[in-house]
Amino acid sequence: MKNKTLTTWLAFLGGPIGLHRFYLRGFGDWLGWLLPIPTALGVHGIQRVQQYGQDDVLSWLLIPMLGFTVAACALTAIVYGLMTPEKWNARYNPTLAPDAAPGRTSWTTIIGIALSLLIGTAVLMASIAFSFQRYFEYQIEEARKISQ
């Protein structure tokens, strides 16, 4: 039996390393194994900023990967949490009744959805702002080099 609340929290907290995919589909899920790659690249970008400073071009290409992965996993948590019990049990617990307990929404599911929405949106907006800021700063520097 696959529990909707547990899946919502796994997607929110452990989504960037694929925990929710392994829980739902097992260790044979290839996307679950691919999810840690952009997460690790984004963490490497943060380490590069700490080591080389904010002017490191590779770091501002890598950091948004972490942000977009976290935001996508938060969106996945919201989708799982808002799924109706009938649809959840039909998809992940086909042997159970449509209104069985593993597919029901509880307060812990609602809290997971709300936190996913809050943190996922903040991370997504920060990633977009960071990406655009670095891109435009790079364009200005290149324009200055051309004009000199």
N, C-alpha and C positions, 0 to 999 in steps of 0.2 A: 504494500500500500504506500503510495506516494502522498505525502502531506503537503497541502497548498501553503500553509503558514511557514513550514520549515523551508520549502522551496523559495518562498519570497525572501526570507532572511538569508538563505544561502546565496541567492542571486545578488542581494544588496551588499552583504559583507564579504562573501568569498567569490563573487562573480568574476572579478578580474583574473582569478586563477582557475576558473572553470568548475568550481565546486557544485553549482546548481546543475550543470550539464551532466556531471558524473553521477549525481544523485538521481536524476531523472532517466538518463540513458545508459549509464554504466561506463566503465573505463574504456570501452571501444569507441566512444564518441570522439571523432577526429577534431571537431570544433572545440571541444573541451580541452584537448591537448594544445590547440593553437592559441587559445586565449591568453596564456601566460606570456607569450612572446611580445605583444605590444605593451603589456604591463611591465615586463622586464626592461624593454627598451626605454620606456618613459622614466622608470626609476634610474636607469643609466644616464639619461639626460639630466635628471636632478643632480646626480653625483657629479656630472661634468660641470654644471653651473657652480657647484660648491668648490670644485677643484680649479677650474679655469676662469670663472667669472661669467658675467652675463653677456659678454660679447662673443661667446663661443657659438658659432652658427649651427653646429651639429646638435647642440643641446636644445636650441629653440625649435629644431625640427623633431626632436625625440620627445620632449616633455608633453606636447599635446596628445601624443599617442596614449599616454597614461590617462589623461583627462577624458578623452573620447571613449576609452574602454570602460572607465568607471561610470561615465554617463550612460553608455549603452547597457551596462549591466543593471544600473538603477532603473532604466526604462523597462528592461526585462522583468525586474522584480515587480514593477507596477502592473505590467501585463499579466503576470502570473497571479498577483494578489487580487486583481479585479475580475478574473475569470469566474464565471458562474460555477456553482458546485456540479451542476449537470454536465457542463462542458469539461470541467476538470476531471471528474470521475470517468467520463466516457473516453477521454484521451489517455489518462495516466493510471486509472484504476478500472479497467473495463469489466472486471468480474464483480464489482460492487454495485449497489443500488445507486441510481443517479443522485440521490440526496444524502449519500453516506458521509460520515463525519470527516474523513480526510480531505474532502473538497470544500468543506464549509469555511466561511470567513469568520474569524474571531477578532477580538480587540487587538491581539498581538499582530494579526495580519494587517489590520488598519494602521497600526503604529509603524509597521515595516513599510507600508505603501507611502505613508506621510513622510517618513525619513528619507525614503528613496527619492521622492519628489523634491524635497528640500535640498538634499545634498547633491543629488544628480543634476539638478538645474544649476546649482551654484558652481559645481565643477565644470559643467558644460560651458557656462557663460565665461568663467575664468579662462578656460582653455581657448575659447574663441578670441577673447580679448587679448590674451597673451600672444596668440598666433598672429593676429592682425597688427598688434603693436610692433612685434619683432619684424614682421614683413615690411611695414612702412618705414621703420627705422633703417632697415637694410636698403630700401629703395632710395631713401634720402642720402645715405652714405655713398651709394653708387653714383647718384646724380652729382654729388659734390666732387667725386673723383673725375667724372667726365668733364665738368665745368672748369677744372683747374688746368 
